[in-house]
């Protein structure tokens, strides 16, 4: 009886596919919103919330498990690591939105900048002045370089298409229900913690990449990540924001308002406060990090493929017949 088996992926294929997906996102961007898998996932999870919602962590665990399973299933259907990574990564969209807000501020159109800002942040925007908007954009570019670029690509490298889309599902769940308000404090707990775990390593890799593309600031970035980032309420956003702040010579943090409630976040970096012109610099830094990430993944993939090929050649040589027709490492001797 003959059974069909799925052909094994070539060595380094996931790494190369993840790199290709990052590059593809930079070229073609995301699909239209009505057919975007993340939008479809969001709609499905809104419907699930209407059925599952209870003011309890147990209900939230079920919500998070369902969302993660949908992401894994979507990845299994997609199969292609490059395609799934391109769908999961949103670096081009992030940079374009940030640039549009910066352009509005440069033109003196604060109202337009405020109108566009909710595309990046969830904070209250109505009372923000131009410098507040600039700070919000720089902080969001830093945070989303982890969430929308490095993390999905890294999970693609580890888990292929299912890894990429499962991570994007987890991050979407956190954005939907991972809030510290009365409705979601317990129900959103599992989604928020799952996202924290999934982004822990990518956030630290992001800081390393920032240091790599801005080597002159590397020692100060390391210090800020170690000493300042822990004061941020997020175990991951603070790492990326601290790295960006130092690399850009800025000071992030300060008052921030969500749903009418204001909190004061610890300072990250020791430079000046952000200004509208710093948005373009943050966008360039995010682009450089994405480029370095793609190059790192491609090199790792090529290196793995080369190591496996070299090992295969050695094994083949070891099994080659000797001069007398016997195996080179066995066989009778004269």
C-alpha positions in Angstrom: 0.0 0.0 0.0 1.4 3.4 -1.0 0.8 6.3 1.3 1.3 9.9 0.3 3.5 12.1 2.4 4.0 15.9 2.3 7.4 16.7 0.9 9.7 18.1 3.6 10.7 21.7 3.3 14.2 22.4 2.2 16.6 23.3 5.0 16.3 27.0 5.8 13.1 27.4 3.9 11.2 28.9 6.8 13.9 31.5 7.4 14.1 32.4 3.8 10.3 32.5 3.5 10.1 34.8 6.5 12.7 37.1 4.9 10.8 37.1 1.6 7.6 38.0 3.4 9.1 41.0 5.0 10.5 42.2 1.6 7.1 41.5 -0.1 5.3 43.6 2.5 7.6 46.5 1.8 6.8 46.2 -1.9 3.1 45.4 -2.1 1.8 46.1 1.5 -1.3 44.6 2.9 -4.4 43.4 1.0 -7.6 45.6 1.0 -9.3 45.8 4.4 -12.5 44.0 3.4 -10.5 40.8 2.5 -7.6 41.1 4.9 -7.3 38.0 7.1 -6.8 40.1 10.2 -10.1 42.0 9.5 -11.9 38.7 9.0 -10.4 37.3 12.2 -11.5 40.4 14.1 -15.0 40.0 12.8 -15.1 36.3 13.8 -13.8 37.1 17.3 -16.3 39.9 17.8 -19.0 37.3 17.1 -17.3 34.8 19.5 -17.1 37.4 22.2 -20.9 37.9 22.0 -21.3 34.2 22.8 -18.3 33.6 25.2 -18.2 36.8 27.2 -18.4 36.4 31.0 -16.6 38.6 33.5 -14.1 35.9 34.2 -10.6 34.8 33.3 -11.9 31.3 32.3 -14.1 32.8 29.6 -11.2 34.9 28.4 -9.0 31.8 28.2 -11.5 30.2 25.9 -11.6 33.4 23.8 -7.8 33.5 23.5 -7.6 29.8 22.7 -10.2 30.1 19.9 -8.4 33.1 18.3 -5.0 31.3 18.4 -6.6 28.2 16.9 -8.1 30.3 14.0 -4.7 31.8 13.4 -3.0 28.3 13.3 -5.8 27.1 10.9 -5.4 30.0 8.6 -1.6 29.4 8.5 -2.2 25.7 7.7 -4.4 26.7 4.8 -2.0 29.3 3.5 1.0 26.9 3.8 3.4 29.4 2.1 5.6 31.0 4.8 6.4 33.9 2.5 2.7 34.6 1.8 1.7 34.2 5.4 4.5 36.5 6.6 3.5 39.1 4.0 0.0 39.0 5.4 1.1 39.1 9.0 3.7 41.9 8.7 2.4 45.4 8.4 5.6 47.5 8.2 4.6 49.3 5.0 1.2 50.3 6.4 2.8 51.4 9.7 5.3 53.6 7.9 2.7 55.1 5.5 0.3 56.0 8.3 3.1 57.6 10.4 4.3 59.5 7.4 0.8 60.8 6.6 0.5 62.1 10.2 3.9 63.8 10.0 3.0 65.4 6.7 -0.2 66.8 8.2 1.8 68.3 11.1 4.3 69.8 8.7 1.5 71.4 6.9 0.1 72.8 10.1 -3.1 70.7 9.9 -3.3 69.5 13.5 -7.0 68.5 13.0 -6.1 66.1 10.2 -3.2 64.7 12.2 -5.5 64.0 15.1 -8.0 62.4 12.7 -5.3 60.0 11.4 -3.7 59.2 14.8 -6.3 56.5 15.9 -4.9 54.4 13.0 -1.8 54.0 15.1 -2.7 54.5 18.8 -5.6 53.8 21.2 -5.1 56.8 23.4 -7.3 59.9 23.6 -6.3 62.3 20.9 -8.7 65.3 21.1 -6.6 67.4 23.4 -3.2 66.6 22.0 -1.0 69.4 20.6 1.5 68.9 17.7 4.3 67.8 20.0 2.0 65.3 21.8 1.0 63.9 18.5 4.6 63.6 17.4 5.4 61.7 20.7 2.5 59.4 20.2 3.5 58.6 16.6 7.2 57.9 17.6 6.1 55.7 20.5 3.7 53.8 18.2 6.3 53.3 15.5 8.6 51.8 18.0 6.0 49.5 19.6 4.6 48.4 16.3 8.0 47.7 14.8 7.9 44.8 17.3 4.2 43.9 17.0 3.8 44.3 13.2 7.2 43.5 11.8 9.8 41.7 14.0 7.4 39.4 15.9 5.4 38.0 13.0 8.6 37.5 10.9 10.3 35.7 13.8 7.4 33.5 14.5 7.2 32.7 10.8 10.9 31.7 10.9 10.1 29.4 13.8 6.7 28.0 12.9 6.2 28.7 9.2 2.9 30.0 8.0 0.9 28.8 11.1 3.4 30.5 13.3 3.1 33.8 11.5 -0.7 34.0 11.4 -1.1 32.5 14.9 1.1 35.4 16.2 -0.9 38.0 14.3 -4.1 36.5 15.7 -2.7 36.7 19.2 -1.7 40.3 18.8 -5.1 41.2 17.3 -6.8 39.6 20.3 -4.7 41.7 22.6 -5.6 44.9 20.7 -9.3 43.9 20.9 -9.7 42.8 24.5 -6.4 43.2 26.3 -7.5 46.3 28.1 -7.4 47.2 31.8 -10.9 48.5 32.0 -14.0 47.2 33.8 -15.2 45.0 31.0 -11.9 43.4 30.0 -9.8 43.4 33.1 -10.5 39.7 33.6 -11.9 38.6 30.2 -8.9 40.1 28.4 -6.3 38.8 30.8 -5.4 35.7 28.9 -5.1 37.5 25.5 -2.9 40.2 27.1 -0.6 37.7 28.8 -0.4 35.5 25.7 0.7 38.5 23.7 3.3 39.4 26.3 4.8 36.0 26.1 4.7 35.9 22.3 6.4 39.3 21.9 9.0 38.9 24.6 11.9 37.6 22.5 10.9 39.7 19.4 11.0 42.9 21.5 14.6 42.2 22.6 15.6 41.3 19.1 14.1 44.6 18.0 16.3 46.5 20.5 19.3 44.5 19.2 18.5 45.4 15.6 18.1 49.1 16.5 21.6 49.0 18.1 22.9 47.2 15.0 21.6 49.8 12.5 22.6 52.7 14.8 25.9 51.3 16.2 27.0 54.6 17.6 24.2 54.5 20.1 24.5 50.8 21.0 26.0 51.2 24.5 23.4 53.7 25.5 20.6 51.6 24.0 21.7 48.6 26.1 21.7 50.8 29.2 18.3 52.2 28.6 16.8 48.8 27.9 18.2 47.4 31.1 17.5 50.4 33.4 14.6 52.3 32.0 12.4 49.9 30.1 11.3 47.9 33.2 9.4 51.0 34.4 7.1 50.8 31.4 3.7 49.0 32.0 4.3 46.7 29.1 7.2 44.2 29.4 7.8 44.6 25.6 6.8 48.0 24.4 9.1 49.7 26.9 12.1 47.8 25.4 11.4 49.0 21.9 10.5 52.5 22.9 13.7 52.8 25.0 15.8 51.6 22.1 14.1 54.0 19.6 14.3 56.9 22.1 18.1 56.6 22.5 18.8 55.9 18.8 16.8 59.1 17.9 18.2 61.2 20.7 14.8 61.7 22.2 12.9 61.4 25.5 9.7 59.4 25.3 7.1 58.8 28.1 5.0 61.2 30.1 1.3 61.8 30.5 -1.0 59.6 28.4 -4.8 59.3 28.5 -7.0 56.3 27.8 -10.8 56.5 28.0 -10.5 59.7 30.0 -8.1 58.3 32.6 -4.6 59.8 32.6 -1.4 58.1 33.7 2.1 59.3 33.7 4.7 57.0 32.2 8.3 57.0 33.1 10.8 58.7 30.8 12.6 56.6 28.2 15.8 58.0 26.8 17.5 61.2 28.0 17.2 63.5 25.0 14.7 66.2 24.1 11.0 65.8 23.6 9.8 64.7 20.2 8.9 67.2 17.5 6.9 66.7 14.3 10.1 66.4 12.3 11.2 63.4 14.3 8.4 61.3 12.9 10.3 61.0 9.6 13.4 59.9 11.5 11.5 57.3 13.4 10.0 56.0 10.1 13.5 55.7 8.6 14.7 53.9 11.7 11.8 51.4 11.5 12.5 50.8 7.8 16.2 50.2 8.6 15.3 47.7 11.3 13.0 45.8 8.9 15.7 45.7 6.2 18.2 44.4 8.8 15.7 41.8 9.9 15.1 40.5 6.4 18.9 40.3 5.8 19.5 38.5 9.1 16.7 35.9 8.3 18.0 35.4 4.8 21.6 34.9 5.9 20.5 32.5 8.6 18.4 30.6 6.1 21.3 30.4 3.6 23.7 29.4 6.4 21.4 26.6 7.6 20.9 25.3 4.0 24.7 25.3 3.5 25.4 23.4 6.8 22.8 20.8 5.9 24.2 20.4 2.4 27.7 20.0 3.8 26.6 17.4 6.2 24.8 15.5 3.5 28.0 15.5 1.3 30.0 14.1 4.2 27.5 11.4 4.8 27.5 10.5 1.1 31.2 10.4 1.1 31.2 8.1 4.1 28.9 5.7 2.4 30.8 5.6 -0.9 32.3 2.2 -1.9 36.0 1.8 -1.4 38.5 0.6 -4.0 37.7 -3.1 -3.5 33.9 -2.4 -4.0 33.2 -2.7 -0.3 32.1 0.2 1.9 34.8 2.7 2.6 34.4 2.4 6.3 33.8 -1.4 6.5 34.3 -4.4 4.3 37.0 -7.0 4.4 40.6 -6.1 4.1 43.1 -8.0 2.0 
